[in-house]
Amino acid sequence: MLEVTKNRLVLVASLVVAIAVAGVAIASGRSLLFPTDAQQGAQLQELAANGLGQKAVGFPSQIGRPDLAVYVARLSDGSICVSDAQLNGIASGGACGPADSPLGGKPFMAVFASAGGATGASLKEARLYGLADSSVAQLKAEMSDGSTVVLPLFASKSADVPYRVFAYRVSRADLAAGVTPVTVVAHDTAGGEIARQETGVAG
């Protein structure tokens, strides 16, 4: 376990599931998703030293659940990172894309973070966040019950991160019903589908 504390920021890398360089990464519990080689330590240290970077957008507040926000950063090696963290400074998860292809050659990078189980019915927390480039006019999440949710896109608020940010939190009602995002779909200005990626979580 690697734990770095600075200005109440705690980064915990104890369970690495995937790294989102080309689509969706899956976070479970309090994991921070980065490459599993020597680059991981340097990225964690740099993010900790800079408070995860720029706070871009907050997840909608819900009574009884911790307030969270999405942060973006460009590291000294050129990598672009997107992370989520509680407003009390505890980091939950995230992903970094390399300088030469921050979104892995796709029009978006998405991270699905969850806690409580591997299927929708057993989850206690679930959220979807990430980055999208200018070719994406609309981003949607296809849910396990057949419904769709439009994922609003927001400016990153960072001159070093030329992408838009999205942040979606599954409601308690949907969690109780076992409804979770199963696919993220990007559309262009004409409404055509330009990319999709599974979240890897069964409904």
SERO-4910 file (N, C-alpha, C, O; in steps of 0.05 Angstrom, whole numbers):
BEGIN
 pado doro    nc1    nc2    nc3   cac1   cac2   cac3    cc1    cc2    cc3    oc1    oc2    oc3
  Met    A     17    -24      0      0      0      0     18     25      0     37     27     15
  Leu    A     11     44    -17     25     69    -18      6     90     -8    -15     94    -20
  Glu    A     14    104     12     -4    125     23     12    151     26     33    151     39
  Val    A      2    172     15     15    198     15     -4    218     27    -27    220     18
  Thr    A      4    233     47    -13    253     59     -1    280     56     22    285     64
  Lys    A    -17    299     46     -8    327     44    -33    344     43    -51    340     26
  Asn    A    -35    364     61    -58    381     63    -84    365     64   -103    371     50
  Arg    A    -84    344     81   -107    327     85   -114    310     61   -136    298     60
  Leu    A    -97    310     41   -102    293     17    -90    266     22    -66    263     28
  Val    A   -106    245     20    -96    218     24   -100    202     -2   -123    199    -11
  Leu    A    -79    192    -13    -81    175    -37    -74    147    -29    -52    142    -18
  Val    A    -92    128    -34    -87    101    -27    -87     83    -51   -107     82    -66
  Ala    A    -65     70    -57    -63     52    -79    -60     23    -69    -37     13    -67
  Ser    A    -82     11    -61    -81    -15    -49    -94    -36    -67    -89    -60    -64
  Leu    A   -111    -28    -85   -125    -47   -102   -127    -35   -130   -145    -19   -136
  Val    A   -109    -43   -148   -108    -32   -175   -123    -52   -193   -115    -75   -195
  Val    A   -145    -43   -205   -162    -60   -222   -156    -56   -251   -154    -75   -266
  Ala    A   -154    -31   -260   -149    -25   -288   -139      3   -292   -142     20   -274
  Ile    A   -128      9   -314   -119     36   -321   -133     44   -346   -132     31   -367
  Ala    A   -146     67   -345   -162     77   -368   -144     93   -386   -141    117   -383
  Val    A   -133     80   -406   -118     93   -427   -134     91   -453   -127    103   -473
  Ala    A   -155     74   -453   -170     70   -477   -198     62   -470   -207     40   -478
  Gly    A   -213     79   -455   -240     72   -449   -246     74   -420   -242     95   -408
  Val    A   -256     52   -408   -266     53   -381   -247     39   -362   -239     16   -367
  Ala    A   -241     51   -340   -227     38   -318   -248     32   -296   -267     47   -293
  Ile    A   -243     12   -281   -262      5   -259   -248      7   -233   -227     -5   -228
  Ala    A   -259     24   -215   -248     27   -189   -265     13   -168   -290     13   -170
  Ser    A   -254      0   -149   -268    -14   -128   -258     -5   -101   -234     -7    -96
  Gly    A   -276      4    -84   -267     14    -58   -250     39    -61   -256     55    -78
  Arg    A   -230     42    -44   -213     65    -44   -188     59    -60   -166     58    -48
  Ser    A   -190     55    -85   -167     49   -102   -161     72   -120   -179     87   -129
  Leu    A   -135     76   -126   -127     96   -145   -114     82   -169    -95     67   -165
  Leu    A   -124     87   -192   -117     71   -215    -95     84   -232    -99    105   -244
  Phe    A    -72     72   -233    -49     82   -247    -33     59   -259    -39     36   -252
  Pro    A    -14     64   -276      3     42   -286     15     27   -264     21     38   -242
  Thr    A     20      1   -268     30    -16   -246     61    -17   -246     72    -34   -232
  Asp    A     74      0   -262    103      0   -262    113     23   -244     99     34   -228
  Ala    A    139     30   -248    151     50   -231    138     78   -234    141     95   -217
  Gln    A    124     82   -256    111    108   -261     90    114   -240     84    137   -234
  Gln    A     78     93   -229     56     97   -210     64    114   -186     50    133   -179
  Gly    A     87    108   -174     95    122   -150    100    152   -156     92    169   -140
  Ala    A    112    158   -179    117    186   -186     91    201   -191     89    224   -183
  Gln    A     72    188   -204     47    201   -209     32    206   -184     21    228   -180
  Leu    A     31    187   -166     18    191   -140     30    213   -124     16    230   -113
  Gln    A     57    214   -123     70    235   -109     64    263   -120     59    282   -106
  Glu    A     65    265   -147     60    291   -159     31    300   -155     26    323   -150
  Leu    A     12    281   -158    -16    288   -153    -20    297   -124    -35    317   -119
  Ala    A     -8    283   -105    -11    290    -77      0    318    -72    -12    333    -57
  Ala    A     23    324    -84     36    350    -80     19    373    -91     22    396    -83
  Asn    A      1    366   -110    -15    387   -123    -45    384   -117    -61    395   -132
  Gly    A    -51    369    -96    -79    367    -88    -98    356   -110   -121    364   -112
  Leu    A    -87    337   -125   -102    324   -147   -106    342   -172   -117    334   -192
  Gly    A    -97    367   -170   -100    385   -192   -123    404   -189   -129    414   -167
  Gln    A   -137    410   -211   -159    429   -212   -185    415   -206   -192    395   -219
  Lys    A   -200    425   -187   -227    415   -183   -245    425   -206   -248    449   -211
  Ala    A   -256    406   -221   -271    412   -245   -301    413   -241   -314    432   -249
  Val    A   -312    393   -227   -341    393   -223   -347    374   -200   -333    355   -195
  Gly    A   -369    381   -185   -377    364   -163   -399    344   -171   -415    350   -189
  Phe    A   -399    321   -158   -422    303   -162   -446    315   -147   -443    328   -126
  Pro    A   -470    310   -157   -494    320   -143   -494    309   -114   -490    286   -109
  Ser    A   -500    327    -95   -500    320    -67   -525    302    -61   -546    306    -73
  Gln    A   -521    283    -44   -543    265    -35   -540    261     -5   -518    255      5
  Ile    A   -562    264      9   -562    262     38   -552    234     46   -561    214     35
  Gly    A   -534    234     65   -524    208     75   -501    197     60   -490    176     67
  Arg    A   -493    210     38   -470    201     22   -449    223     21   -456    247     20
  Pro    A   -423    216     22   -403    237     22   -403    254     -3   -408    244    -25
  Asp    A   -397    280      1   -395    298    -22   -368    292    -37   -347    289    -24
  Leu    A   -370    290    -63   -347    284    -80   -345    303   -103   -364    316   -111
  Ala    A   -321    306   -114   -316    322   -137   -296    309   -156   -281    291   -148
  Val    A   -296    318   -181   -277    308   -201   -255    328   -204   -260    352   -206
  Tyr    A   -230    318   -205   -207    335   -208   -191    327   -233   -191    303   -241
  Val    A   -179    346   -246   -163    341   -270   -135    352   -266   -131    372   -252
  Ala    A   -115    340   -279    -88    350   -277    -71    340   -301    -75    318   -311
  Arg    A    -52    357   -309    -32    348   -328     -6    346   -312      2    366   -299
  Leu    A      7    323   -313     31    319   -297     56    328   -313     54    334   -337
  Ser    A     78    328   -300    103    337   -312    112    320   -335    127    329   -352
  Asp    A    103    294   -335    110    277   -358     91    279   -381     93    265   -401
  Gly    A     71    298   -378     52    303   -399     26    287   -397      7    292   -411
  Ser    A     26    267   -379      2    251   -375    -21    269   -365    -17    289   -351
  Ile    A    -46    262   -373    -69    276   -363    -85    257   -345    -90    234   -352
  Cys    A    -91    266   -321   -104    249   -301   -132    261   -294   -136    285   -293
  Val    A   -150    243   -288   -176    250   -278   -181    233   -253   -177    209   -254
  Ser    A   -189    246   -231   -192    233   -206   -218    242   -192   -228    264   -199
  Asp    A   -228    226   -174   -250    236   -157   -241    234   -128   -225    216   -121
  Ala    A   -252    252   -111   -244    252    -83   -266    264    -67   -281    281    -76
  Gln    A   -268    255    -42   -286    268    -23   -276    296    -17   -252    301    -19
  Leu    A   -294    313    -11   -286    341     -6   -271    344     20   -259    365     25
  Asn    A   -270    323     37   -253    323     60   -224    315     54   -207    314     72
  Gly    A   -218    310     28   -191    305     20   -183    277     16   -160    271     11
  Ile    A   -202    258     18   -195    230     14   -200    222    -15   -223    223    -24
  Ala    A   -179    214    -29   -182    207    -57   -194    179    -59   -189    162    -43
  Ser    A   -211    175    -80   -224    150    -83   -213    134   -107   -207    110   -104
  Gly    A   -210    147   -130   -201    132   -153   -193    151   -175   -195    175   -172
  Gly    A   -185    140   -198   -178    157   -220   -163    142   -242   -159    118   -239
  Ala    A   -155    156   -262   -140    144   -284   -123    166   -298   -130    189   -298
  Cys    A   -101    157   -310    -83    175   -325    -79    164   -353    -76    140   -357
  Gly    A    -79    182   -372    -73    175   -400    -46    187   -407    -40    209   -399
  Pro    A    -30    173   -424     -3    183   -431     -4    208   -448    -25    214   -460
  Ala    A     17    223   -448     19    249   -462     12    247   -492     -1    264   -502
  Asp    A     21    225   -505     16    223   -533    -12    214   -541    -19    215   -564
  Ser    A    -27    204   -522    -55    196   -527    -70    195   -501    -77    174   -491
  Pro    A    -77    219   -490    -89    220   -464   -115    204   -461   -122    193   -440
  Leu    A   -131    202   -483   -156    188   -482   -154    161   -496   -174    148   -502
  Gly    A   -129    152   -501   -125    126   -512   -135    123   -541   -143    101   -549
  Gly    A   -135    145   -556   -144    144   -583   -174    144   -586   -184    141   -609
  Lys    A   -189    147   -565   -218    148   -566   -227    177   -559   -211    193   -549
  Pro    A   -252    183   -565   -262    210   -559   -268    215   -530   -275    238   -522
  Phe    A   -267    194   -513   -272    199   -485   -256    178   -468   -249    157   -478
  Met    A   -252    186   -443   -241    168   -423   -262    167   -400   -270    189   -390
  Ala    A   -270    144   -391   -290    142   -370   -280    124   -348   -267    103   -353
  Val    A   -286    131   -323   -279    114   -300   -306    107   -286   -321    125   -279
  Phe    A   -310     82   -282   -333     73   -266   -323     64   -239   -307     45   -237
  Ala    A   -332     78   -218   -323     72   -191   -346     61   -175   -368     72   -177
  Ser    A   -341     40   -160   -363     28   -145   -352     16   -119   -328     12   -116
  Ala    A   -371     10   -101   -364     -3    -76   -387    -21    -68   -410    -13    -71
  Gly    A   -381    -44    -57   -402    -61    -45   -406    -87    -60   -419   -105    -48
  Gly    A   -397    -90    -85   -401   -115    -98   -395   -113   -128   -388    -92   -138
  Ala    A   -398   -135   -142   -391   -137   -170   -415   -134   -188   -412   -132   -213
  Thr    A   -439   -134   -177   -463   -132   -193   -480   -109   -183   -477   -100   -161
  Gly    A   -498    -99   -200   -514    -76   -193   -529    -80   -167   -531    -61   -151
  Ala    A   -541   -103   -163   -558   -108   -140   -542   -107   -114   -554   -102    -93
  Ser    A   -516   -111   -115   -500   -112    -90   -484    -87    -85   -470    -84    -65
  Leu    A   -486    -67   -103   -470    -43   -100   -482    -24    -79   -507    -21    -77
  Lys    A   -465    -11    -64   -473      9    -45   -466     37    -54   -477     57    -44
  Glu    A   -449     39    -74   -441     65    -85   -433     60   -114   -419     40   -120
  Ala    A   -440     78   -132   -432     75   -160   -433    102   -173   -451    118   -169
  Arg    A   -412    108   -188   -410    134   -202   -393    131   -227   -377    112   -229
  Leu    A   -398    149   -245   -385    148   -271   -374    176   -277   -389    196   -274
  Tyr    A   -349    178   -285   -337    204   -290   -314    202   -310   -304    180   -315
  Gly    A   -306    224   -321   -284    223   -340   -281    248   -357   -290    269   -350
  Leu    A   -269    244   -381   -262    266   -399   -273    260   -427   -275    236   -435
  Ala    A   -279    280   -442   -289    277   -469   -276    300   -486   -273    322   -477
  Asp    A   -270    293   -512   -258    313   -529   -280    328   -544   -303    324   -541
  Ser    A   -271    347   -562   -290    365   -575   -307    351   -596   -327    362   -605
  Ser    A   -300    326   -604   -316    312   -624   -342    301   -612   -360    293   -626
  Val    A   -343    300   -585   -367    289   -571   -387    312   -567   -382    331   -553
  Ala    A   -410    309   -580   -432    328   -576   -450    320   -553   -461    337   -539
  Gln    A   -452    294   -549   -469    284   -527   -458    257   -518   -449    240   -533
  Leu    A   -458    254   -492   -449    229   -479   -472    217   -463   -485    232   -448
  Lys    A   -477    191   -467   -499    178   -453   -489    153   -438   -470    140   -447
  Ala    A   -503    147   -417   -498    121   -403   -523    104   -408   -545    112   -402
  Glu    A   -518     80   -418   -540     61   -421   -541     45   -395   -521     33   -387
  Met    A   -565     44   -383   -568     32   -357   -577      3   -360   -586     -6   -381
  Ser    A   -573    -12   -338   -579    -41   -339   -609    -47   -341   -616    -70   -348
  Asp    A   -626    -27   -337   -655    -31   -340   -665    -23   -368   -689    -23   -373
  Gly    A   -647    -15   -385   -654     -7   -413   -658     22   -416   -661     32   -439
  Ser    A   -657     38   -395   -660     67   -397   -633     79   -404   -612     66   -403
  Thr    A   -633    105   -411   -609    119   -417   -608    145   -400   -628    157   -394
  Val    A   -584    153   -394   -580    178   -378   -560    195   -394   -538    186   -401
  Val    A   -567    220   -399   -549    239   -412   -529    249   -391   -536    257   -369
  Leu    A   -503    248   -399   -482    257   -381   -473    285   -389   -459    288   -408
  Pro    A   -481    305   -373   -474    333   -380   -444    336   -381   -429    324   -365
  Leu    A   -434    353   -399   -406    358   -402   -399    386   -393   -413    405   -400
  Phe    A   -378    388   -377   -370    414   -365   -341    420   -372   -325    402   -377
  Ala    A   -335    446   -373   -307    454   -378   -289    444   -356   -298    443   -333
  Ser    A   -265    437   -362   -246    426   -342   -236    447   -323   -227    440   -301
  Lys    A   -238    472   -330   -228    495   -314   -198    495   -312   -187    510   -296
  Ser    A   -185    479   -328   -156    478   -328   -146    483   -356   -153    469   -375
  Ala    A   -128    503   -360   -117    509   -386    -99    486   -396    -94    483   -420
  Asp    A    -90    469   -378    -73    446   -385    -88    421   -393    -76    402   -403
  Val    A   -114    422   -389   -131    398   -396   -152    406   -415   -174    416   -407
  Pro    A   -147    404   -441   -166    414   -462   -189    395   -468   -196    390   -491
  Tyr    A   -201    385   -447   -224    366   -450   -246    375   -432   -242    391   -414
  Arg    A   -270    364   -437   -292    369   -419   -295    346   -400   -286    324   -405
  Val    A   -309    352   -378   -311    333   -356   -340    325   -351   -358    341   -355
  Phe    A   -344    300   -343   -371    292   -336   -370    277   -309   -349    265   -302
  Ala    A   -392    278   -294   -393    266   -268   -422    257   -262   -440    274   -261
  Tyr    A   -427    232   -260   -454    221   -255   -453    202   -232   -436    184   -230
  Arg    A   -472    205   -214   -474    188   -190   -500    173   -191   -522    185   -193
  Val    A   -499    147   -189   -524    131   -189   -540    136   -164   -529    136   -142
  Ser    A   -565    141   -167   -583    148   -145   -586    124   -126   -582    101   -134
  Arg    A   -595    130   -102   -600    109    -83   -623     91    -92   -622     66    -88
  Ala    A   -643    103   -105   -665     87   -115   -656     67   -136   -664     44   -136
  Asp    A   -639     77   -154   -629     59   -175   -611     37   -163   -612     14   -171
  Leu    A   -594     45   -144   -577     25   -131   -594      3   -117   -588    -21   -119
  Ala    A   -615     12   -104   -633     -7    -90   -646    -26   -110   -652    -49   -103
  Ala    A   -651    -16   -134   -664    -32   -154   -644    -48   -171   -652    -63   -189
  Gly    A   -618    -44   -165   -597    -58   -180   -592    -46   -208   -582    -60   -225
  Val    A   -599    -21   -211   -595     -7   -237   -569      8   -237   -564     25   -221
  Thr    A   -551      1   -256   -525     14   -259   -518     19   -288   -531      8   -306
  Pro    A   -499     37   -293   -490     41   -321   -476     17   -331   -458      6   -317
  Val    A   -482      8   -355   -469    -15   -367   -452     -8   -391   -433    -22   -398
  Thr    A   -459     15   -404   -445     24   -428   -444     54   -429   -464     67   -422
  Val    A   -422     65   -438   -420     94   -443   -419     98   -473   -403     85   -486
  Val    A   -436    115   -484   -438    119   -513   -434    149   -520   -446    166   -508
  Ala    A   -416    154   -539   -411    181   -548   -424    186   -575   -424    168   -592
  His    A   -436    209   -579   -449    217   -604   -437    243   -615   -428    260   -599
  Asp    A   -437    246   -642   -427    270   -654   -451    290   -658   -473    285   -649
  Thr    A   -445    312   -671   -465    333   -674   -489    324   -691   -510    336   -689
  Ala    A   -484    305   -708   -506    294   -725   -522    272   -711   -541    262   -722
  Gly    A   -514    266   -686   -528    246   -671   -518    218   -676   -528    198   -664
  Gly    A   -497    215   -692   -486    188   -697   -468    179   -675   -455    195   -662
  Glu    A   -468    153   -671   -451    142   -650   -422    141   -660   -417    131   -682
  Ile    A   -404    151   -644   -376    151   -652   -358    133   -634   -336    127   -641
  Ala    A   -368    126   -611   -353    108   -594   -371     98   -571   -390    111   -563
  Arg    A   -364     74   -561   -378     63   -538   -359     46   -522   -339     35   -533
  Gln    A   -364     43   -496   -347     27   -479   -364     15   -457   -379     29   -444
  Glu    A   -360    -11   -452   -374    -24   -430   -361    -15   -403   -337     -9   -402
  Thr    A   -377    -15   -382   -366     -9   -356   -355    -33   -342   -339    -31   -324
  Gly    A   -364    -57   -351   -354    -81   -339   -369    -91   -315   -361   -110   -302
  Val    A   -391    -77   -309   -407    -85   -285   -434    -96   -295   -448    -84   -311
  Ala    A   -441   -120   -285   -466   -132   -293   -489   -120   -278   -487   -111   -255
  Gly    A   -512   -118   -292   -536   -106   -279   -549   -125   -260   -570   -118   -248
***
